[in-house]
Structures are given as structure tokens and as C-alpha cells.
Amino acid sequence: MRRATEHPLSVAPMMDRTNRHYRAFARTLTRRTLLYTEMVTTGAILFGDHKRHLAFDTSENPLVLQLGGDEPEALARCARLAEELGYDEINLNVGCPSDRVQRGNFGVCLMGQPELVAKCVAAMREAVKVPVSVKHRIGFDDKDNYEDMLHFVDVVSQSGCDRFTVHARKAWLQGLSPKQNRNIPPLRYEDVHRLKRERPELLIEINGGITDLSTVQKELKHSDGVMVGRAAWDNPWMLARVDTLLYGAEADPAKTRHDAVRAHLPYIERMLDVGERLHHLTRPMLLIFAGQPGGKKWRRHLSEHGHASEAGLQTLLDALALVPETLRQSAA
Ligand SMILES: Cc1cc2nc3c(=O)[nH]c(=O)nc-3n(C[C@H](O)[C@H](O)[C@H](O)COP(=O)(O)O)c2cc1C
């Protein structure tokens, strides 16, 4: 039960969202939650600028690299590189239904090729000491019975993989966009709960549609961990009580949303110094005051002024000054 005690919560891999700037900001809210990179393909790492694709700040650990690919040798090389760089875990994407990913024969279509996934996992496990895990769905197309998923998990776990994150909805390979595939197929948590009951020796993390910490706590009665995706982007403040509530820490890193923003200023300054653009840096913070007085002004100011070539730390401080710092702001 390693992950049950180590990581009751994780923030999902999300392309164009959980980049290093999001993750660094998330660390002002929670030091303990397991964070994931966006999916990075083996091709991007082996034939592209791997330093850029894999760069992160050590404040982001514990951190999982999610890989997209279907070639055992290539995945093993990427896993080795990632371990050397300090990633804490390697995860294989077996959940993405996008056309591009299907054309590459990875993502969710690998659920139909459990033996190949087992080979990929075995090659990565051979190459690294850190854990190797798989993120998948409950099924795809007409392969969507509980028994189909169980077969997939059983074959893959024979490679030694004992950590599975299950997005509790199936995917349709044709006819739905990735976004629709995150919303239209119904959630079937019971399939994930049953998987944990029937394979208690495996670490099973549930994912899909979970938006608040009380649901996380309820779900932890049935699974070893909970992965939250969109909610952690739409309302990053939901992470602010995780360390004390779920990890038993004595204190959370930020008492108020303002604290979180202020704690992030040195990172922003450092990134501006190396040429990053302000609007990239502030995008993960736009929703930190969502639903709060002044929250819209904060967002508008950053959206309107953050793109300017002279935009810098003062732009951010000006936006912050538009949000009243009251005691109410500190409430979750
Ligand atoms: C914008 C966006 C990008 C995503 N990119 C990835 C990805 O790179 N790899 C992956 O396994 N899942 C990806 N997902 C799916 C999420 O990891 C998660 O499984 C899904 O959003 C369901 O969880 P949620 O309901 O808590 O958001 C993405 C989701 C969103 C919204």
C-alpha cells in the first residue's frame, strides 16, 4: 500500500496545463500532492529538445513524468533519462483518445494490446528503480465490460506493474473529440471500486469528475488514491488544505490566496530573468481568486496586460492590488 499512505491525492497529467509553471505554482498550495507532467511522447524526448521537454524545478517533486509511446526500447530510454533527472515515477499514458495519439498507436488504443503494454512496462521497470505506473480508462469502444478492464490489468500487472490510475469512463475512438471523451461517456466508479476489491494487492487510484476534498475523502474508502484533473486547474485553491487534511502535515503552505501568490513571486522573477513571458507564467494562477471579490479584475488585468512586451513583476503586483485582502479570502 505504498501509494495509499504516500499519495492519497495527485493532480492529473493535462496537456497545455500541468506544465512546469502550473506545477511550481501548485507547490505554493501543497507540498505533498503527487504532481504529473503533461504527456511527453518518446519521439519528442529522443528526437527533440529533451532538456526543454523534461525541465523542472526541484520544488516540483514528488513529480511523475507521463510518457506517450508504444515501443518498449524507446520508453525504457526515456524512463532512464527521466530517472537521472530526478523524476520520482514514470507513468504510461493508456487513456488518451486523440486522433494524433491513435495514429501513433498509443494512448487508449493500447488497452486493446495488453501484452504490448506489459512489454513496455517490463522494459521501463528493467531500466529504472523508480516506480512505473499506468494510467488507463475503464474501457474503449465495445471493449468496455468490467471483465475487459480486469483482463487488461491482469496482463499488465504480470510485468510487475502494481500501480494503476483508472479514469472511470470509457473512450470512443471515433466520433468524439478528446474533450467530449472527458464528458460524455458516463462515469462508472463502481468498476474501479470493484477492481480494488478484487485485486487488493494492486494500488488503484481513481480519476474522473472529482472536484472537492470531501469527495476525495469518501473515495479514499474504496481506492488507494484519488487523481484530480480539471478541478485543480479551475479552482487551484482546492489544493490549499490537502497537506493537513490528507497528509497529516502540521500546516499548509499558504494561509490565504494572497500568500500563495506572494510565495510564487521569486519563481516568477527567476523565470522572467531567463526570458519567460509573463502571460505564460501567470496562466496557471488566473483562477486562484475564482469566485472571490476582485477575482474577475485580477484575471482581466493579467489577461489584458500580461501579454505586453514590457509586462513584468509590477504587472502582477498591480493585479494583486485589485483583490481585497480580507479574512474572508482565507476561507476555502
Ligand atoms: C486539457 C486537458 C489535457 C489532458 N491531457 C492529458 C494527458 O496529457 N495525459 C493524460 O493521461 N490525460 C490527460 N487528460 C485527462 C486527465 O488526466 C483526466 O484523466 C481527465 O481530465 C479526467 O479527470 P477530471 O474529471 O478530474 O478532470 C487531460 C485532460 C484535460 C482537461
Ligand as a Chemical Component Dictionary entry (heavy atoms), coordinates in Angstrom:
data_LIG
# 
_chem_comp.id                   LIG 
_chem_comp.type                 NON-POLYMER 
_chem_comp.pdbx_formal_charge   0 
_chem_comp.three_letter_code    LIG 
# 
loop_
_chem_comp_atom.comp_id 
_chem_comp_atom.atom_id 
_chem_comp_atom.alt_atom_id 
_chem_comp_atom.type_symbol 
_chem_comp_atom.charge 
_chem_comp_atom.model_Cartn_x 
_chem_comp_atom.model_Cartn_y 
_chem_comp_atom.model_Cartn_z 
_chem_comp_atom.pdbx_ordinal 
LIG C1  C1  C 0 -6.804  19.956 -21.004 1  
LIG C2  C2  C 0 -6.625  18.512 -20.638 2  
LIG C3  C3  C 0 -5.487  17.832 -21.050 3  
LIG C4  C4  C 0 -5.291  16.483 -20.700 4  
LIG N1  N1  N 0 -4.121  15.876 -21.047 5  
LIG C5  C5  C 0 -3.871  14.601 -20.601 6  
LIG C6  C6  C 0 -2.607  13.983 -20.782 7  
LIG O1  O1  O 0 -1.657  14.567 -21.309 8  
LIG N2  N2  N 0 -2.446  12.696 -20.341 9  
LIG C7  C7  C 0 -3.467  12.014 -19.717 10 
LIG O2  O2  O 0 -3.278  10.852 -19.320 11 
LIG N3  N3  N 0 -4.658  12.591 -19.513 12 
LIG C8  C8  C 0 -4.884  13.855 -19.906 13 
LIG N4  N4  N 0 -6.066  14.462 -19.625 14 
LIG C9  C9  C 0 -7.092  13.714 -18.869 15 
LIG C10 C10 C 0 -6.910  13.959 -17.367 16 
LIG O3  O3  O 0 -5.663  13.466 -16.920 17 
LIG C11 C11 C 0 -8.045  13.268 -16.570 18 
LIG O4  O4  O 0 -7.943  11.874 -16.770 19 
LIG C12 C12 C 0 -9.429  13.734 -17.009 20 
LIG O5  O5  O 0 -9.478  15.147 -17.138 21 
LIG C13 C13 C 0 -10.499 13.273 -16.001 22 
LIG O6  O6  O 0 -10.248 13.804 -14.717 23 
LIG P1  P1  P 0 -11.058 15.095 -14.163 24 
LIG O7  O7  O 0 -12.537 14.800 -14.356 25 
LIG O8  O8  O 0 -10.676 15.178 -12.705 26 
LIG O9  O9  O 0 -10.629 16.253 -14.975 27 
LIG C14 C14 C 0 -6.282  15.794 -19.955 28 
LIG C15 C15 C 0 -7.414  16.493 -19.524 29 
LIG C16 C16 C 0 -7.588  17.834 -19.847 30 
LIG C17 C17 C 0 -8.809  18.558 -19.336 31 
# 
loop_
_chem_comp_bond.comp_id 
_chem_comp_bond.atom_id_1 
_chem_comp_bond.atom_id_2 
_chem_comp_bond.value_order 
_chem_comp_bond.pdbx_ordinal 
LIG C1  C2  SING 1  
LIG C2  C3  SING 2  
LIG C2  C16 DOUB 3  
LIG C3  C4  DOUB 4  
LIG C4  N1  SING 5  
LIG C4  C14 SING 6  
LIG N1  C5  DOUB 7  
LIG C5  C6  SING 8  
LIG C5  C8  SING 9  
LIG C6  O1  DOUB 10 
LIG C6  N2  SING 11 
LIG N2  C7  SING 12 
LIG C7  O2  DOUB 13 
LIG C7  N3  SING 14 
LIG N3  C8  DOUB 15 
LIG C8  N4  SING 16 
LIG N4  C9  SING 17 
LIG N4  C14 SING 18 
LIG C9  C10 SING 19 
LIG C10 O3  SING 20 
LIG C10 C11 SING 21 
LIG C11 O4  SING 22 
LIG C11 C12 SING 23 
LIG C12 O5  SING 24 
LIG C12 C13 SING 25 
LIG C13 O6  SING 26 
LIG O6  P1  SING 27 
LIG P1  O7  DOUB 28 
LIG P1  O8  SING 29 
LIG P1  O9  SING 30 
LIG C14 C15 DOUB 31 
LIG C15 C16 SING 32 
LIG C16 C17 SING 33 
# 
